[in-house]
């Protein structure tokens, strides 16, 4: 219980909010936003891809 309470009282430290951002992580975060969050990014292209056959889950619904 004491260990949990100590971590809870210092949760800002354990969540990383007390530290400045790192250059590598900032570059990764920018790239992630471009690739994964953008409506015209690669992930949204794959999600909207029309496959030639139905998915295995569609067969279960029949």
ABEGO torsion letter per residue (X at the ends): XAAAAAAAAAAAAAAGAABBBBAAAAAAAAAAAAAAABAABAAAAAAABBBABBBAAAAAAX
